[in-house]
Structure formats: C-alpha cells, structure tokens
Amino acid sequence: MDELTAQQTAQLDQALLGRYQSLMDEVQEEMERTGNIQYVEVMGRAPGDIGDASVADAVADLNLAIVDRQIHEMRDIEAAKRRIKAGSYGVCMDCGADIGFDRLMAYPTAKRCIACQQQHERIYAGQARPSL
C-alpha cells in the first residue's frame, strides 16, 4: 500500500472539515431546540402526569445521547486533524501500516488498518460500555 499523496491528504482534510462543520451545526440546532424547557418542547405542553414526564425524560435522554455521539465524532475529527499536522495520518496506530485511501474516504477518522480494526473488534466485542 502506498502513502497518501498531498492531494489525497488535502481531500481528506476537506472532508473532515466539512463533516466537523455539519456536526457543529447539528449540535447547535439540537441544543437550541431542546434548551432548558425540554418538557414543553418534547410534549408540546407541560407534562401532565408521571407517564408524560417519563416519556419526556426518555426523549430528552435520547437527544442527549445523540448530541454525545456527535461530540464524540467531533473529537475523533479533531484527533484526525492533529494526526494530519503531525504527519501520522493514514498510518495504523497498531501495526504502523498505511491505511488505504479508500478506507479513509469511507471513514476519514480511521485509526487502524482494516486487519487491525477487525482484530480490535474481535478482542473488545461485547465489552460493556457506560450508558445513560
């Protein structure tokens, strides 16, 4: 596999920047939409009973989970941009092999080559992660 060319790196950098901007806009819209009056916005009115409040809480938690996922992706993009500046972008963090351009176009924040990513997923599959 070949190293990324300067043109490929620039193309990927632009893709990362575009995705980052989209995520920023989505997070901002979600935060503006939910604001501090989540019950009114979720239910269209103030919750009338415990069931309504529970549904509103569940939807608010889902919205927070979505925002959390978006912020996590933004952090991955920031890390990828740091790797571009450091000259280590497109290099597998586990084995040091080049990560293919096609893989990076499909998943620009990839930190591992396909073989190492598959191994990583086999090792860590099913491990519990904290949830809301």
N, CA, C and O atoms as a GROMACS GRO file, in nm:
protein
  528
    1MET      N    1   0.084  -0.118   0.000
    1MET     CA    2   0.000   0.000   0.000
    1MET      C    3   0.088   0.124   0.000
    1MET      O    4   0.196   0.124   0.060
    2ASP      N    5   0.045   0.227  -0.065
    2ASP     CA    6   0.123   0.350  -0.076
    2ASP      C    7   0.080   0.452   0.027
    2ASP      O    8  -0.034   0.452   0.074
    3GLU      N    9   0.175   0.540   0.059
    3GLU     CA   10   0.142   0.653   0.146
    3GLU      C   11   0.044   0.743   0.074
    3GLU      O   12   0.034   0.741  -0.049
    4LEU      N   13  -0.028   0.822   0.152
    4LEU     CA   14  -0.120   0.919   0.093
    4LEU      C   15  -0.041   1.028   0.021
    4LEU      O   16   0.063   1.072   0.069
    5THR      N   17  -0.092   1.070  -0.092
    5THR     CA   18  -0.031   1.183  -0.162
    5THR      C   19  -0.078   1.312  -0.094
    5THR      O   20  -0.172   1.311  -0.016
    6ALA      N   21  -0.012   1.421  -0.126
    6ALA     CA   22  -0.051   1.551  -0.070
    6ALA      C   23  -0.193   1.586  -0.114
    6ALA      O   24  -0.270   1.642  -0.036
    7GLN      N   25  -0.228   1.552  -0.238
    7GLN     CA   26  -0.363   1.581  -0.288
    7GLN      C   27  -0.467   1.497  -0.214
    7GLN      O   28  -0.573   1.549  -0.178
    8GLN      N   29  -0.438   1.370  -0.190
    8GLN     CA   30  -0.531   1.284  -0.116
    8GLN      C   31  -0.548   1.335   0.027
    8GLN      O   32  -0.659   1.339   0.079
    9THR      N   33  -0.438   1.373   0.090
    9THR     CA   34  -0.444   1.425   0.226
    9THR      C   35  -0.528   1.552   0.231
    9THR      O   36  -0.608   1.570   0.322
   10ALA      N   37  -0.509   1.640   0.134
   10ALA     CA   38  -0.588   1.764   0.129
   10ALA      C   39  -0.736   1.733   0.109
   10ALA      O   40  -0.822   1.798   0.170
   11GLN      N   41  -0.765   1.636   0.025
   11GLN     CA   42  -0.905   1.596   0.001
   11GLN      C   43  -0.968   1.542   0.129
   11GLN      O   44  -1.081   1.576   0.162
   12LEU      N   45  -0.895   1.459   0.200
   12LEU     CA   46  -0.945   1.403   0.325
   12LEU      C   47  -0.958   1.511   0.432
   12LEU      O   48  -1.054   1.510   0.510
   13ASP      N   49  -0.864   1.604   0.436
   13ASP     CA   50  -0.870   1.715   0.531
   13ASP      C   51  -0.996   1.797   0.507
   13ASP      O   52  -1.063   1.837   0.602
   14GLN      N   53  -1.029   1.823   0.381
   14GLN     CA   54  -1.151   1.897   0.348
   14GLN      C   55  -1.275   1.820   0.388
   14GLN      O   56  -1.371   1.878   0.439
   15ALA      N   57  -1.274   1.688   0.368
   15ALA     CA   58  -1.388   1.605   0.408
   15ALA      C   59  -1.406   1.610   0.559
   15ALA      O   60  -1.519   1.620   0.608
   16LEU      N   61  -1.296   1.604   0.633
   16LEU     CA   62  -1.303   1.614   0.779
   16LEU      C   63  -1.358   1.749   0.822
   16LEU      O   64  -1.443   1.756   0.911
   17LEU      N   65  -1.312   1.855   0.760
   17LEU     CA   66  -1.359   1.989   0.793
   17LEU      C   67  -1.508   2.003   0.765
   17LEU      O   68  -1.582   2.060   0.846
   18GLY      N   69  -1.552   1.953   0.651
   18GLY     CA   70  -1.694   1.960   0.616
   18GLY      C   71  -1.781   1.884   0.714
   18GLY      O   72  -1.886   1.932   0.755
   19ARG      N   73  -1.737   1.764   0.752
   19ARG     CA   74  -1.814   1.684   0.848
   19ARG      C   75  -1.816   1.752   0.984
   19ARG      O   76  -1.919   1.752   1.052
   20TYR      N   77  -1.704   1.811   1.024
   20TYR     CA   78  -1.696   1.881   1.152
   20TYR      C   79  -1.797   1.996   1.155
   20TYR      O   80  -1.869   2.014   1.253
   21GLN      N   81  -1.802   2.073   1.046
   21GLN     CA   82  -1.897   2.185   1.039
   21GLN      C   83  -2.040   2.136   1.048
   21GLN      O   84  -2.123   2.195   1.117
   22SER      N   85  -2.071   2.026   0.977
   22SER     CA   86  -2.206   1.969   0.982
   22SER      C   87  -2.242   1.928   1.124
   22SER      O   88  -2.353   1.954   1.171
   23LEU      N   89  -2.149   1.863   1.192
   23LEU     CA   90  -2.174   1.820   1.330
   23LEU      C   91  -2.193   1.940   1.421
   23LEU      O   92  -2.281   1.938   1.508
   24MET      N   93  -2.112   2.043   1.404
   24MET     CA   94  -2.127   2.165   1.485
   24MET      C   95  -2.267   2.223   1.468
   24MET      O   96  -2.332   2.260   1.565
   25ASP      N   97  -2.312   2.229   1.344
   25ASP     CA   98  -2.445   2.282   1.315
   25ASP      C   99  -2.554   2.195   1.379
   25ASP      O  100  -2.649   2.248   1.437
   26GLU      N  101  -2.539   2.062   1.369
   26GLU     CA  102  -2.637   1.971   1.427
   26GLU      C  103  -2.643   1.986   1.579
   26GLU      O  104  -2.751   1.991   1.637
   27VAL      N  105  -2.527   1.993   1.643
   27VAL     CA  106  -2.523   2.008   1.789
   27VAL      C  107  -2.587   2.140   1.829
   27VAL      O  108  -2.666   2.145   1.923
   28GLN      N  109  -2.552   2.245   1.759
   28GLN     CA  110  -2.608   2.376   1.792
   28GLN      C  111  -2.760   2.377   1.775
   28GLN      O  112  -2.832   2.428   1.860
   29GLU      N  113  -2.808   2.319   1.665
   29GLU     CA  114  -2.953   2.312   1.642
   29GLU      C  115  -3.022   2.232   1.752
   29GLU      O  116  -3.127   2.272   1.801
   30GLU      N  117  -2.963   2.119   1.789
   30GLU     CA  118  -3.022   2.034   1.892
   30GLU      C  119  -3.025   2.106   2.027
   30GLU      O  120  -3.125   2.100   2.099
   31MET      N  121  -2.917   2.174   2.059
   31MET     CA  122  -2.912   2.246   2.187
   31MET      C  123  -3.012   2.361   2.188
   31MET      O  124  -3.078   2.386   2.289
   32GLU      N  125  -3.024   2.432   2.076
   32GLU     CA  126  -3.122   2.540   2.068
   32GLU      C  127  -3.263   2.484   2.074
   32GLU      O  128  -3.352   2.543   2.136
   33ARG      N  129  -3.284   2.370   2.008
   33ARG     CA  130  -3.417   2.311   2.004
   33ARG      C  131  -3.461   2.262   2.141
   33ARG      O  132  -3.576   2.282   2.180
   34THR      N  133  -3.373   2.199   2.214
   34THR     CA  134  -3.411   2.144   2.343
   34THR      C  135  -3.407   2.248   2.453
   34THR      O  136  -3.495   2.251   2.539
   35GLY      N  137  -3.307   2.334   2.452
   35GLY     CA  138  -3.298   2.441   2.551
   35GLY      C  139  -3.320   2.392   2.693
   35GLY      O  140  -3.291   2.277   2.725
   36ASN      N  141  -3.373   2.479   2.776
   36ASN     CA  142  -3.400   2.445   2.915
   36ASN      C  143  -3.545   2.409   2.939
   36ASN      O  144  -3.584   2.378   3.052
   37ILE      N  145  -3.625   2.411   2.835
   37ILE     CA  146  -3.767   2.381   2.852
   37ILE      C  147  -3.801   2.254   2.776
   37ILE      O  148  -3.895   2.250   2.696
   38GLN      N  149  -3.724   2.149   2.800
   38GLN     CA  150  -3.736   2.025   2.725
   38GLN      C  151  -3.875   1.963   2.735
   38GLN      O  152  -3.922   1.904   2.638
   39TYR      N  153  -3.941   1.973   2.850
   39TYR     CA  154  -4.072   1.910   2.862
   39TYR      C  155  -4.174   1.973   2.769
   39TYR      O  156  -4.251   1.903   2.704
   40VAL      N  157  -4.174   2.104   2.762
   40VAL     CA  158  -4.270   2.173   2.677
   40VAL      C  159  -4.243   2.139   2.531
   40VAL      O  160  -4.337   2.114   2.456
   41GLU      N  161  -4.118   2.138   2.492
   41GLU     CA  162  -4.086   2.109   2.352
   41GLU      C  163  -4.111   1.963   2.318
   41GLU      O  164  -4.156   1.933   2.208
   42VAL      N  165  -4.082   1.872   2.410
   42VAL     CA  166  -4.098   1.730   2.382
   42VAL      C  167  -4.246   1.694   2.376
   42VAL      O  168  -4.288   1.620   2.286
   43MET      N  169  -4.323   1.743   2.468
   43MET     CA  170  -4.463   1.704   2.478
   43MET      C  171  -4.558   1.802   2.410
   43MET      O  172  -4.676   1.770   2.391
   44GLY      N  173  -4.510   1.919   2.375
   44GLY     CA  174  -4.598   2.019   2.319
   44GLY      C  175  -4.675   2.093   2.426
   44GLY      O  176  -4.752   2.184   2.398
   45ARG      N  177  -4.655   2.053   2.550
   45ARG     CA  178  -4.720   2.114   2.667
   45ARG      C  179  -4.642   2.068   2.789
   45ARG      O  180  -4.559   1.979   2.779
   46ALA      N  181  -4.668   2.127   2.902
   46ALA     CA  182  -4.604   2.082   3.026
   46ALA      C  183  -4.653   1.941   3.056
   46ALA      O  184  -4.770   1.911   3.033
   47PRO      N  185  -4.567   1.853   3.108
   47PRO     CA  186  -4.610   1.716   3.138
   47PRO      C  187  -4.725   1.717   3.238
   47PRO      O  188  -4.720   1.785   3.340
   48GLY      N  189  -4.829   1.638   3.207
   48GLY     CA  190  -4.947   1.635   3.292
   48GLY      C  191  -4.940   1.531   3.400
   48GLY      O  192  -5.003   1.547   3.505
   49ASP      N  193  -4.866   1.425   3.378
   49ASP     CA  194  -4.855   1.322   3.481
   49ASP      C  195  -4.717   1.258   3.474
   49ASP      O  196  -4.633   1.296   3.392
   50ILE      N  197  -4.695   1.161   3.562
   50ILE     CA  198  -4.564   1.097   3.569
   50ILE      C  199  -4.530   1.026   3.438
   50ILE      O  200  -4.415   1.026   3.396
   51GLY      N  201  -4.630   0.967   3.373
   51GLY     CA  202  -4.606   0.900   3.245
   51GLY      C  203  -4.558   0.996   3.139
   51GLY      O  204  -4.465   0.966   3.065
   52ASP      N  205  -4.624   1.113   3.132
   52ASP     CA  206  -4.580   1.215   3.036
   52ASP      C  207  -4.438   1.260   3.066
   52ASP      O  208  -4.356   1.275   2.975
   53ALA      N  209  -4.409   1.280   3.193
   53ALA     CA  210  -4.274   1.323   3.233
   53ALA      C  211  -4.172   1.216   3.198
   53ALA      O  212  -4.060   1.248   3.156
   54SER      N  213  -4.208   1.088   3.216
   54SER     CA  214  -4.116   0.979   3.183
   54SER      C  215  -4.086   0.975   3.034
   54SER      O  216  -3.971   0.956   2.993
   55VAL      N  217  -4.189   0.994   2.953
   55VAL     CA  218  -4.168   0.996   2.808
   55VAL      C  219  -4.079   1.115   2.772
   55VAL      O  220  -3.987   1.102   2.691
   56ALA      N  221  -4.107   1.230   2.832
   56ALA     CA  222  -4.026   1.349   2.805
   56ALA      C  223  -3.881   1.326   2.846
   56ALA      O  224  -3.789   1.365   2.774
   57ASP      N  225  -3.861   1.262   2.962
   57ASP     CA  226  -3.724   1.232   3.007
   57ASP      C  227  -3.655   1.137   2.909
   57ASP      O  228  -3.537   1.155   2.877
   58ALA      N  229  -3.727   1.035   2.862
   58ALA     CA  230  -3.667   0.938   2.770
   58ALA      C  231  -3.626   1.006   2.640
   58ALA      O  232  -3.518   0.980   2.588
   59VAL      N  233  -3.713   1.092   2.587
   59VAL     CA  234  -3.680   1.162   2.463
   59VAL      C  235  -3.563   1.257   2.486
   59VAL      O  236  -3.474   1.268   2.401
   60ALA      N  237  -3.563   1.327   2.600
   60ALA     CA  238  -3.453   1.418   2.631
   60ALA      C  239  -3.322   1.340   2.644
   60ALA      O  240  -3.218   1.385   2.596
   61ASP      N  241  -3.327   1.222   2.708
   61ASP     CA  242  -3.207   1.138   2.719
   61ASP      C  243  -3.159   1.093   2.582
   61ASP      O  244  -3.039   1.090   2.556
   62LEU      N  245  -3.253   1.058   2.494
   62LEU     CA  246  -3.217   1.019   2.359
   62LEU      C  247  -3.149   1.134   2.287
   62LEU      O  248  -3.048   1.115   2.219
   63ASN      N  249  -3.204   1.254   2.302
   63ASN     CA  250  -3.144   1.372   2.240
   63ASN      C  251  -3.004   1.395   2.294
   63ASN      O  252  -2.912   1.428   2.218
   64LEU      N  253  -2.985   1.378   2.425
   64LEU     CA  254  -2.852   1.394   2.483
   64LEU      C  255  -2.756   1.287   2.431
   64LEU      O  256  -2.638   1.315   2.408
   65ALA      N  257  -2.806   1.166   2.412
   65ALA     CA  258  -2.722   1.059   2.359
   65ALA      C  259  -2.679   1.091   2.216
   65ALA      O  260  -2.565   1.064   2.177
   66ILE      N  261  -2.770   1.148   2.138
   66ILE     CA  262  -2.737   1.187   2.001
   66ILE      C  263  -2.630   1.296   2.002
   66ILE      O  264  -2.533   1.288   1.927
   67VAL      N  265  -2.649   1.396   2.086
   67VAL     CA  266  -2.550   1.504   2.097
   67VAL      C  267  -2.416   1.448   2.144
   67VAL      O  268  -2.311   1.489   2.094
   68ASP      N  269  -2.420   1.356   2.239
   68ASP     CA  270  -2.296   1.295   2.289
   68ASP      C  271  -2.223   1.221   2.176
   68ASP      O  272  -2.101   1.230   2.165
   69ARG      N  273  -2.297   1.149   2.093
   69ARG     CA  274  -2.237   1.079   1.980
   69ARG      C  275  -2.175   1.179   1.883
   69ARG      O  276  -2.065   1.157   1.831
   70GLN      N  277  -2.246   1.289   1.858
   70GLN     CA  278  -2.194   1.391   1.767
   70GLN      C  279  -2.066   1.454   1.822
   70GLN      O  280  -1.971   1.476   1.747
   71ILE      N  281  -2.065   1.483   1.950
   71ILE     CA  282  -1.946   1.542   2.012
   71ILE      C  283  -1.829   1.443   2.009
   71ILE      O  284  -1.715   1.482   1.986
   72HIS      N  285  -1.858   1.315   2.031
   72HIS     CA  286  -1.754   1.213   2.024
   72HIS      C  287  -1.694   1.209   1.883
   72HIS      O  288  -1.572   1.199   1.866
   73GLU      N  289  -1.780   1.216   1.781
   73GLU     CA  290  -1.730   1.217   1.643
   73GLU      C  291  -1.647   1.342   1.615
   73GLU      O  292  -1.547   1.337   1.544
   74MET      N  293  -1.690   1.456   1.672
   74MET     CA  294  -1.613   1.580   1.654
   74MET      C  295  -1.474   1.566   1.715
   74MET      O  296  -1.376   1.614   1.658
   75ARG      N  297  -1.465   1.502   1.830
   75ARG     CA  298  -1.334   1.479   1.893
   75ARG      C  299  -1.247   1.388   1.807
   75ARG      O  300  -1.126   1.410   1.796
   76ASP      N  301  -1.309   1.286   1.746
   76ASP     CA  302  -1.234   1.199   1.655
   76ASP      C  303  -1.180   1.278   1.536
   76ASP      O  304  -1.068   1.255   1.491
   77ILE      N  305  -1.262   1.371   1.486
   77ILE     CA  306  -1.218   1.454   1.373
   77ILE      C  307  -1.102   1.544   1.415
   77ILE      O  308  -1.005   1.559   1.342
   78GLU      N  309  -1.114   1.603   1.534
   78GLU     CA  310  -1.004   1.688   1.585
   78GLU      C  311  -0.875   1.607   1.596
   78GLU      O  312  -0.768   1.656   1.562
   79ALA      N  313  -0.887   1.483   1.645
   79ALA     CA  314  -0.769   1.397   1.658
   79ALA      C  315  -0.711   1.364   1.520
   79ALA      O  316  -0.589   1.362   1.502
   80ALA      N  317  -0.798   1.338   1.422
   80ALA     CA  318  -0.751   1.309   1.286
   80ALA      C  319  -0.678   1.430   1.228
   80ALA      O  320  -0.576   1.414   1.161
   81LYS      N  321  -0.730   1.548   1.252
   81LYS     CA  322  -0.665   1.670   1.200
   81LYS      C  323  -0.530   1.691   1.269
   81LYS      O  324  -0.436   1.741   1.206
   82ARG      N  325  -0.519   1.655   1.396
   82ARG     CA  326  -0.389   1.662   1.464
   82ARG      C  327  -0.291   1.564   1.402
   82ARG      O  328  -0.173   1.594   1.386
   83ARG      N  329  -0.341   1.444   1.366
   83ARG     CA  330  -0.255   1.345   1.301
   83ARG      C  331  -0.208   1.395   1.164
   83ARG      O  332  -0.095   1.369   1.123
   84ILE      N  333  -0.296   1.466   1.093
   84ILE     CA  334  -0.256   1.523   0.964
   84ILE      C  335  -0.141   1.620   0.985
   84ILE      O  336  -0.040   1.615   0.914
   85LYS      N  337  -0.155   1.709   1.083
   85LYS     CA  338  -0.049   1.808   1.110
   85LYS      C  339   0.080   1.741   1.155
   85LYS      O  340   0.189   1.786   1.121
   86ALA      N  341   0.068   1.632   1.230
   86ALA     CA  342   0.186   1.563   1.281
   86ALA      C  343   0.250   1.471   1.176
   86ALA      O  344   0.361   1.422   1.195
   87GLY      N  345   0.178   1.448   1.066
   87GLY     CA  346   0.231   1.360   0.963
   87GLY      C  347   0.206   1.213   0.989
   87GLY      O  348   0.264   1.128   0.921
   88SER      N  349   0.121   1.181   1.085
   88SER     CA  350   0.094   1.040   1.116
   88SER      C  351  -0.045   0.996   1.070
   88SER      O  352  -0.086   0.883   1.098
   89TYR      N  353  -0.116   1.082   1.000
   89TYR     CA  354  -0.249   1.048   0.949
   89TYR      C  355  -0.236   0.941   0.841
   89TYR      O  356  -0.148   0.948   0.756
   90GLY      N  357  -0.326   0.844   0.845
   90GLY     CA  358  -0.322   0.738   0.745
   90GLY      C  359  -0.228   0.625   0.779
   90GLY      O  360  -0.202   0.538   0.696
   91VAL      N  361  -0.175   0.626   0.902
   91VAL     CA  362  -0.086   0.521   0.949
   91VAL      C  363  -0.156   0.449   1.064
   91VAL      O  364  -0.201   0.512   1.159
   92CYS      N  365  -0.164   0.316   1.055
   92CYS     CA  366  -0.231   0.236   1.156
   92CYS      C  367  -0.161   0.252   1.291
   92CYS      O  368  -0.039   0.238   1.301
   93MET      N  369  -0.240   0.281   1.393
   93MET     CA  370  -0.183   0.301   1.526
   93MET      C  371  -0.136   0.171   1.590
   93MET      O  372  -0.059   0.174   1.686
   94ASP      N  373  -0.181   0.056   1.538
   94ASP     CA  374  -0.141  -0.072   1.597
   94ASP      C  375  -0.020  -0.133   1.529
   94ASP      O  376   0.074  -0.177   1.596
   95CYS      N  377  -0.020  -0.137   1.395
   95CYS     CA  378   0.088  -0.207   1.325
   95CYS      C  379   0.179  -0.114   1.244
   95CYS      O  380   0.285  -0.157   1.198
   96GLY      N  381   0.139   0.011   1.227
   96GLY     CA  382   0.221   0.106   1.153
   96GLY      C  383   0.206   0.099   1.002
   96GLY      O  384   0.274   0.173   0.930
   97ALA      N  385   0.118   0.012   0.953
   97ALA     CA  386   0.095   0.002   0.808
   97ALA      C  387   0.013   0.122   0.761
   97ALA      O  388  -0.056   0.188   0.839
   98ASP      N  389   0.023   0.150   0.631
   98ASP     CA  390  -0.058   0.257   0.573
   98ASP      C  391  -0.204   0.214   0.571
   98ASP      O  392  -0.237   0.099   0.542
   99ILE      N  393  -0.292   0.309   0.602
   99ILE     CA  394  -0.436   0.288   0.591
   99ILE      C  395  -0.474   0.334   0.451
   99ILE      O  396  -0.440   0.446   0.412
  100GLY      N  397  -0.541   0.251   0.376
  100GLY     CA  398  -0.573   0.283   0.237
  100GLY      C  399  -0.659   0.407   0.220
  100GLY      O  400  -0.742   0.440   0.305
  101PHE      N  401  -0.638   0.475   0.108
  101PHE     CA  402  -0.713   0.596   0.076
  101PHE      C  403  -0.863   0.567   0.071
  101PHE      O  404  -0.944   0.645   0.121
  102ASP      N  405  -0.901   0.454   0.010
  102ASP     CA  406  -1.044   0.420   0.000
  102ASP      C  407  -1.106   0.405   0.139
  102ASP      O  408  -1.218   0.451   0.163
  103ARG      N  409  -1.034   0.340   0.230
  103ARG     CA  410  -1.085   0.327   0.367
  103ARG      C  411  -1.099   0.464   0.432
  103ARG      O  412  -1.199   0.492   0.497
  104LEU      N  413  -1.000   0.549   0.414
  104LEU     CA  414  -1.006   0.682   0.475
  104LEU      C  415  -1.115   0.768   0.412
  104LEU      O  416  -1.174   0.851   0.481
  105MET      N  417  -1.143   0.750   0.284
  105MET     CA  418  -1.254   0.823   0.222
  105MET      C  419  -1.387   0.778   0.283
  105MET      O  420  -1.477   0.860   0.304
  106ALA      N  421  -1.399   0.649   0.310
  106ALA     CA  422  -1.522   0.597   0.369
  106ALA      C  423  -1.531   0.631   0.518
  106ALA      O  424  -1.640   0.654   0.570
  107TYR      N  425  -1.417   0.634   0.585
  107TYR     CA  426  -1.412   0.656   0.730
  107TYR      C  427  -1.288   0.740   0.761
  107TYR      O  428  -1.186   0.687   0.802
  108PRO      N  429  -1.298   0.873   0.741
  108PRO     CA  430  -1.180   0.960   0.749
  108PRO      C  431  -1.113   0.966   0.886
  108PRO      O  432  -0.998   1.010   0.896
  109THR      N  433  -1.180   0.922   0.990
  109THR     CA  434  -1.118   0.926   1.123
  109THR      C  435  -1.055   0.791   1.161
  109THR      O  436  -1.016   0.771   1.276
  110ALA      N  437  -1.047   0.699   1.065
  110ALA     CA  438  -0.991   0.566   1.093
  110ALA      C  439  -0.852   0.577   1.154
  110ALA      O  440  -0.767   0.653   1.107
  111LYS      N  441  -0.830   0.499   1.260
  111LYS     CA  442  -0.700   0.497   1.328
  111LYS      C  443  -0.626   0.367   1.303
  111LYS      O  444  -0.507   0.354   1.334
  112ARG      N  445  -0.698   0.270   1.245
  112ARG     CA  446  -0.638   0.138   1.223
  112ARG      C  447  -0.664   0.093   1.080
  112ARG      O  448  -0.762   0.132   1.017
  113CYS      N  449  -0.574   0.009   1.030
  113CYS     CA  450  -0.598  -0.056   0.902
  113CYS      C  451  -0.712  -0.157   0.923
  113CYS      O  452  -0.751  -0.185   1.036
  114ILE      N  453  -0.764  -0.209   0.814
  114ILE     CA  454  -0.879  -0.298   0.825
  114ILE      C  455  -0.846  -0.422   0.909
  114ILE      O  456  -0.926  -0.461   0.994
  115ALA      N  457  -0.731  -0.483   0.887
  115ALA     CA  458  -0.695  -0.604   0.960
  115ALA      C  459  -0.686  -0.578   1.111
  115ALA      O  460  -0.738  -0.656   1.190
  116CYS      N  461  -0.622  -0.469   1.149
  116CYS     CA  462  -0.609  -0.437   1.292
  116CYS      C  463  -0.743  -0.397   1.352
  116CYS      O  464  -0.770  -0.427   1.468
  117GLN      N  465  -0.828  -0.329   1.274
  117GLN     CA  466  -0.960  -0.291   1.324
  117GLN      C  467  -1.045  -0.416   1.348
  117GLN      O  468  -1.115  -0.425   1.449
  118GLN      N  469  -1.038  -0.512   1.257
  118GLN     CA  470  -1.112  -0.637   1.276
  118GLN      C  471  -1.063  -0.710   1.401
  118GLN      O  472  -1.144  -0.762   1.478
  119GLN      N  473  -0.933  -0.714   1.421
  119GLN     CA  474  -0.877  -0.778   1.540
  119GLN      C  475  -0.924  -0.704   1.666
  119GLN      O  476  -0.963  -0.767   1.764
  120HIS      N  477  -0.919  -0.572   1.662
  120HIS     CA  478  -0.962  -0.490   1.776
  120HIS      C  479  -1.109  -0.519   1.810
  120HIS      O  480  -1.144  -0.532   1.928
  121GLU      N  481  -1.193  -0.529   1.709
  121GLU     CA  482  -1.335  -0.556   1.732
  121GLU      C  483  -1.357  -0.696   1.787
  121GLU      O  484  -1.445  -0.715   1.870
  122ARG      N  485  -1.279  -0.794   1.743
  122ARG     CA  486  -1.291  -0.929   1.797
  122ARG      C  487  -1.253  -0.932   1.944
  122ARG      O  488  -1.320  -0.996   2.025
  123ILE      N  489  -1.146  -0.862   1.978
  123ILE     CA  490  -1.097  -0.862   2.117
  123ILE      C  491  -1.195  -0.790   2.208
  123ILE      O  492  -1.224  -0.838   2.318
  124TYR      N  493  -1.247  -0.677   2.164
  124TYR     CA  494  -1.330  -0.594   2.250
  124TYR      C  495  -1.480  -0.607   2.225
  124TYR      O  496  -1.558  -0.531   2.282
  125ALA      N  497  -1.521  -0.701   2.141
  125ALA     CA  498  -1.664  -0.720   2.113
  125ALA      C  499  -1.737  -0.761   2.240
  125ALA      O  500  -1.692  -0.847   2.316
  126GLY      N  501  -1.848  -0.698   2.262
  126GLY     CA  502  -1.932  -0.736   2.374
  126GLY      C  503  -1.892  -0.680   2.508
  126GLY      O  504  -1.961  -0.704   2.607
  127GLN      N  505  -1.784  -0.606   2.514
  127GLN     CA  506  -1.747  -0.546   2.642
  127GLN      C  507  -1.844  -0.434   2.674
  127GLN      O  508  -1.876  -0.351   2.589
  128ALA      N  509  -1.890  -0.433   2.797
  128ALA     CA  510  -1.987  -0.332   2.840
  128ALA      C  511  -1.925  -0.194   2.837
  128ALA      O  512  -1.808  -0.174   2.869
  129ARG      N  513  -2.008  -0.100   2.796
  129ARG     CA  514  -1.968   0.041   2.797
  129ARG      C  515  -2.068   0.117   2.881
  129ARG      O  516  -2.185   0.078   2.889
  130PRO      N  517  -2.024   0.224   2.942
  130PRO     CA  518  -2.119   0.302   3.021
  130PRO      C  519  -2.230   0.357   2.932
  130PRO      O  520  -2.206   0.395   2.817
  131SER      N  521  -2.349   0.362   2.986
  131SER     CA  522  -2.461   0.419   2.912
  131SER      C  523  -2.533   0.518   3.002
  131SER      O  524  -2.500   0.534   3.119
  132LEU      N  525  -2.631   0.584   2.942
  132LEU     CA  526  -2.706   0.682   3.020
  132LEU      C  527  -2.776   0.613   3.128
  132LEU      O  528  -2.846   0.677   3.206
   0.00000   0.00000   0.00000
